[in-house]
Amino acid sequence: MDLIIKHATRLKGTVTVPGDRSICIRALLLASLAAGPTTISGWLESNDTHAALDCMQKLGVVAERGANGTLVIQGRGLHGLVEPEQILNCQSSGTTIRLMSGLMAGQSFLSILSGSAQLRARPMDRVTLPLRQMGAMVWGRAGDRLPPLALRGGDLHGMTYRMPVASAQVKSALLLAGLFAAGPTTVIEPASTRDHTERLMRAMGVEVHSAGSAITLHPPAGDLRSVGEMSIPGDISSAAFFLVAGIIVPQAQLTISQVGVNPTRTGIFDALTAMGASINLIAPHEIGGEPVADLAVRYTTLQAATFSGELIPRAIDEIPILAVAATQARGETIIRDAAELRVKESDRIAAISMELRKMGASIEELADGMVIHGPTSLRGARVHSHGDHRIAMSLAVAALVAQGETTIEDWESVEKTFPGFERLLARLT
């Protein structure tokens, strides 16, 4: 499906973005291990969350959709999952297959994780190698690097693992495996990553300590405690597209409601603020242990900046839309230390560079990032999402400031995380 977007002369209104995908998937997995029911409110209905839910249902978990976008999970306890009769299909969700790998490593039965052709091309050895060190048996294609993955665990031991690359998915997989291990599991991060897993585990009675860059989990003596209700805040990664749109479209004035502002996820705030943007956090509070606020932005003249180091893991999903903002900034914006983008749903460095150049942007692709020269008067063009939801939505925002009409091919990839994005954007313009 193609989407056509025309130049916008104004952007105004209040929007609510879907529930945070990362938290939804983690909440589902952990609620399934609890003793008793858990109601998840703010549940995101998307391809990725459907994949995770389907996997858990094949493991014997009963889930029912309730009123007002809730999902009720009947927890089976820490050792209540059953051997699946079918392959666990993670579709195109990297979060699902990596976190499920950690969970399945703790089970004594056999499980097979697979997914779409896109997912089967993504490397998994960052997860499978440490899981083997914990005692799990893991097999895969291409020297056990690629899915499908076959796992048999159940006799794990805790360990201390220093991650070579900062990854919240790898950290979460090892912590999930650590729930079933003998002895504590410590993960040492090279840079801070999102801590949703740790927050949820603590709320459910698991002993998880953070000391500097080290996170240590002590396996629970019994089932995880059901918290009764988990509330999911709006996804900051989804909000980022509207933040940038509100900053680069002339006469724009937007408010994004109830967005999660966990400090491990607010790298995009720091990046945009360094470029001169003003992001106002209104009525900050907590929902389910996660900090939340309304975000207010308006059109701003941006200045170029350099981004690297510890900021990048806190903004890794938002780099494509940051590149769009950089096309409208004065000077040379440099993004480094983002090689992780090469192995996402697409090679995001290559994809966003290629497609924005079609629209007239001046971008030099680096091995681990980009150099973007601005400001550039973008022009409408026929561009392609590369089957990547974040590339698709970033190009939609770029189209708002491009002269003429932009056609985005393969728009349906947006269903992965943000169904209805195009309707919401059209309402604001």
Secondary structure, 3 states (H helix, E strand, C coil): CCEEEECCCCEEEEEECCECHHHHHHHHHHHHCEEEEEEEECCCCCHHHHHHHHHHHHCCCEEEECCCCCEEEEEECCCCCCCCCCCEECCCCHHHHHHHHHHHHCCCCEEEEECCHHHHCCCCHHHHHHHHHCCCEEEEHHHHCEEEEEEECCCCECCEEECCCCCHHHHHHHHHHHCCCECCEEEECCCCCCCHHHHHHHHCCCEEEEECCEEEEECCCCCEECCCEEECCECHHHHHHHHHHHHHCCCEEEEEEEEECCCCCCHHHHHHHHCCCCCEEEEEEEECCEEEEEEEEECCCCECCEECHHHHHHCHHHHHHHHHHHCCCEEEEEECCCHHHHHCCCCHHHHHHHHHHHCCCEEEEECCEEEEEECCCCECCEEECCCCHHHHHHHHHHHHCCECEEEEECHHHHHHCCCCHHHHHHHHC
